Amino acid sequence: MAAFLVRRLSINVLVFFLITIAIFALVHKTPGDPIAMQIPADQLNSSSAEFIAQKRAELGLDQSLPVQYWHWLTNALQGNLGVSLLNGRPVTEVLGERIGPTVELMGVGLLISLLIAFPLGILAARRRNSWLDYGATVVSLGSVSIPVFFVALIVIYVFTLKFQWFPSSGISDPTNPSLLNTLHHLVLPAVILGFGNSGPFMRYVRSSMITELGADYVRTANAKGAPPTRVVLRHAFRNSLIPVLTVIAANLPQLLAGAVVIEQVFAWPGMGQLAVSAVNQHDYSVIVGFALLIAILVLVSNLLADVLYTVVDPRVRLR
Amino acid sequence: MSDGMLATDRSYAESVNNGPLLRVDGLSVDFHTEDGVVHAVSDVSLNVHAGQIVAVVGESGSGKTVTAMSVLRLLPKSAEVMADAIAFRGTDLQAMSPAELRKVRGGPVGMIFQDPMTALNPVMTVGAQVAEAVLLHQRKPDKKAAWARAVELLRLVGVPDPAQRVKQYPHEFSGGMRQRAMIAMAIANDPDLIIADEPTTALDVTIQAQVLALLKKAQAETGAATILITHDLGVVAELADAVVVMYAGRVVETGGVQELFANPRHPYTKGLLASLPRMDVEVDQLDPIPGNPPNMADPPAGCAFHPRCPLARARCETERPLLRDVGAGRRSACHFSEELA
């Protein structure tokens, strides 16, 4: 296990460096200039051009890309991701205060998607080709094919405007920032995020359960006189988890992508919202910092999938 | 003791006095597939008396496994099982509710499956699986007692160091050891009937003999009647009291093992015996039965064996022979069985 982790981590470190090069180059090669962006177009003249050049020199943007990258990398390795080009605050600080709300949204969203996917997938597998199975298929197709922002707008119209049951903006009421109030604000975005991700999960749970329910050991359990719930949950379900866990872990970045859109719609003060405004304003260092976090998330979730394998499947020994 | 137990005891006593332990009467099993209905088993009847070992013999696809699985309703939903009676200790298993049937499964009727590599749950320890067989039939579930019994059972079936090996997973067991664990599960609740579906087919030849000896021992110690599904006539000669020969989903011959081996009354049985290597008679070469078993989606008309039969004539192509008494408690389904006498 330890040897496996060391080897996988060293591969991941190499991949990570390649990713940073790609991110850095792509972001800095996007058209547009972060300094010029902040000056109204009608005020652009020779003196402002001088100002821009001066600012660029201050921020090191006039140097060649490899040199800029080298500066960024040596700082990044020491935990310094630079400062926001907009307001001069450290990127780690800007990102740091946004991680909490995003993790909250993603965590609850994931939980909801699993609470939809597991019962529905197991039931659909047990009653294959029944109306329940077809219904579950329709629901899962809907969750995949209807865009999140569209669902969000409908939900806001119904539950915020019509019934006024749930708020649709922000993380909590500034005058009453209690846990209950935060949870109240969390309901709509988390349910939409969860629903949007439940479709693929449900399909995988269903097909994996169908395979396992037809396995010989299930017949053995039946021949021992085990009741159906025990056969399904204790025998088939644990085996069906093996492929499903991989899918869930591999889907974590997808979940974050969904969160980015939802944060935008619900004015949720998370990383997604930050990333969108950073892109709009060419705030290079924040974009690179955000992309870096996503890269880490992808690498960690793949590693997590491998480690989870050993937990659910005693046959797998990581070497 | 509860009334339920008394009732079973009474029916048990009746079965000993009045009839067979297991009576299967007129069993037919259809599979509904995309290519139409396949009659996997047609009109099969067999009796198993207390303590008796009955071998069901036939090639792959002859319906012997399907017959065995229908007894405890272990076939997939695509199978349609019809029978005049599947009576165990005088009670029709078909009429039982699922809950009642679960008391029979793994209790008075134990099952052993063909492939121990896939018949055990890969993510549960062997001990947990054996203990589960005990636990499910305890009147008051007692996990500790079930585990102790699991260790005891594994010792009984010859798994070395059972106290340690209960904690291992199936993949840490060899094929032979896994089949021993399967046997331990089947005998966990002191069954009256063991249904063993090709228990040695998936094992190495050297291991087969050991597992057979164990089956024999388990049968002798528990006194359980056994249905032994096999295509290995050597195994039949070694263990069985009575034989049921199946071909294309039907019973073609039944009889005591000695009479049937000495003097087969159906050309298919005769062909099976001729294709077996023998130590006591010198033969130049083995005589396999020509041709292949029929496609069960489209079986031949008349006698299903006629395309491969040395005795076949015009009548066999149109008229299916019925299973009839041919003397000495034996039955054969051949128009010309007298010619073999």
Boltz contact constraints between the chains, C-beta under 6 A:
constraints:
  - contact:
      token1: [A, 216]
      token2: [B, 118]
      max_distance: 6.0
  - contact:
      token1: [A, 216]
      token2: [B, 119]
      max_distance: 6.0
  - contact:
      token1: [A, 217]
      token2: [B, 119]
      max_distance: 6.0
  - contact:
      token1: [A, 217]
      token2: [B, 120]
      max_distance: 6.0
  - contact:
      token1: [A, 217]
      token2: [B, 121]
      max_distance: 6.0
  - contact:
      token1: [A, 219]
      token2: [B, 74]
      max_distance: 6.0
  - contact:
      token1: [A, 220]
      token2: [B, 119]
      max_distance: 6.0
  - contact:
      token1: [A, 222]
      token2: [B, 74]
      max_distance: 6.0
  - contact:
      token1: [A, 223]
      token2: [B, 74]
      max_distance: 6.0
  - contact:
      token1: [A, 223]
      token2: [B, 105]
      max_distance: 6.0
  - contact:
      token1: [A, 223]
      token2: [B, 111]
      max_distance: 6.0
  - contact:
      token1: [A, 224]
      token2: [B, 106]
      max_distance: 6.0
  - contact:
      token1: [A, 224]
      token2: [B, 133]
      max_distance: 6.0
  - contact:
      token1: [A, 224]
      token2: [B, 136]
      max_distance: 6.0
  - contact:
      token1: [A, 225]
      token2: [B, 102]
      max_distance: 6.0
  - contact:
      token1: [A, 225]
      token2: [B, 105]
      max_distance: 6.0
  - contact:
      token1: [A, 225]
      token2: [B, 106]
      max_distance: 6.0
  - contact:
      token1: [A, 225]
      token2: [B, 136]
      max_distance: 6.0
  - contact:
      token1: [A, 226]
      token2: [B, 136]
      max_distance: 6.0
  - contact:
      token1: [A, 235]
      token2: [B, 121]
      max_distance: 6.0
  - contact:
      token1: [A, 238]
      token2: [B, 123]
      max_distance: 6.0
  - contact:
      token1: [A, 239]
      token2: [B, 123]
      max_distance: 6.0
  - contact:
      token1: [A, 314]
      token2: [B, 169]
      max_distance: 6.0
  - contact:
      token1: [A, 315]
      token2: [B, 171]
      max_distance: 6.0
